[in-house]
Amino acid sequence: MANTQEFDAELDTSGLYCPEPIMLMHNKVKDMHSGHVLKVIATDPATTRDIPKFCNFLGHELLVQKESGDTYLYFIRLG
């Protein structure tokens, strides 16, 4: 499946484990604006739990959550 989702910023957290991906996401969204889309690449399986909770807690919209092998891909629209 081709990835045609547009995004405004990308954050690659490959090789990092909880809580680092979420901490980096907090820092990244500070530099972004409401409505922007953040693409997150991760290899930590805990992100499948942590990123949806991050979005729900902070009012962001999780547009895409995909798993491909050992890589997890997320697209998040900032609230």
C-alpha positions as CSV (number, residue, x, y, z in Angstrom):
1,M,0.0,0.0,0.0
2,A,1.5,3.3,-1.0
3,N,1.8,6.0,1.6
4,T,0.2,9.1,0.3
5,Q,-0.6,10.8,3.6
6,E,0.7,14.4,3.6
7,F,2.6,15.7,6.7
8,D,4.2,18.9,7.9
9,A,7.0,17.4,10.1
10,E,8.6,14.1,10.6
11,L,10.0,12.5,13.8
12,D,12.0,9.3,13.5
13,T,12.3,7.6,16.9
14,S,13.7,4.3,15.6
15,G,15.9,2.5,18.1
16,L,14.5,4.5,21.0
17,Y,12.3,2.9,23.8
18,C,9.7,4.2,26.2
19,P,9.6,7.0,27.4
20,E,11.9,8.6,24.8
21,P,9.6,8.5,21.7
22,I,6.8,10.3,23.7
23,M,9.2,12.8,25.2
24,L,10.5,13.6,21.7
25,M,7.0,14.0,20.4
26,H,6.2,16.5,23.2
27,N,9.2,18.6,22.2
28,K,8.3,18.3,18.5
29,V,4.7,19.4,18.8
30,K,5.8,22.5,20.7
31,D,7.3,23.8,17.4
32,M,4.2,23.0,15.4
33,H,0.7,24.6,15.0
34,S,-2.8,23.3,15.4
35,G,-3.9,21.4,12.2
36,H,-0.4,20.4,11.3
37,V,0.3,16.7,10.7
38,L,3.2,15.0,12.4
39,K,4.6,11.8,10.9
40,V,6.2,9.5,13.6
41,I,8.4,6.5,12.8
42,A,9.0,4.1,15.7
43,T,10.4,0.7,16.5
44,D,9.2,0.4,20.1
45,P,6.1,-1.8,20.3
46,A,5.0,0.2,23.4
47,T,4.2,3.1,21.0
48,T,1.1,1.2,19.8
49,R,-0.3,1.9,23.3
50,D,1.5,5.2,24.2
51,I,0.9,7.2,21.0
52,P,-2.9,6.7,21.0
53,K,-3.0,7.7,24.7
54,F,-0.8,10.7,24.0
55,C,-3.2,11.8,21.3
56,N,-6.3,11.3,23.4
57,F,-4.9,13.1,26.4
58,L,-3.7,16.1,24.5
59,G,-6.6,16.4,22.0
60,H,-4.7,15.4,18.9
61,E,-6.2,13.2,16.1
62,L,-4.5,9.9,15.3
63,L,-5.0,9.8,11.5
64,V,-3.0,6.6,10.7
65,Q,-1.5,3.9,12.8
66,K,0.3,1.2,10.7
67,E,2.7,-1.6,11.5
68,S,5.1,-3.0,9.0
69,G,7.4,-5.7,10.4
70,D,9.3,-4.1,13.3
71,T,8.4,-0.5,12.3
72,Y,5.4,1.5,13.4
73,L,4.1,4.5,11.5
74,Y,1.8,7.2,12.8
75,F,0.3,10.3,11.4
76,I,-1.1,12.7,14.0
77,R,-3.1,15.9,13.3
78,L,-2.4,18.4,16.1
79,G,-5.4,19.7,18.0
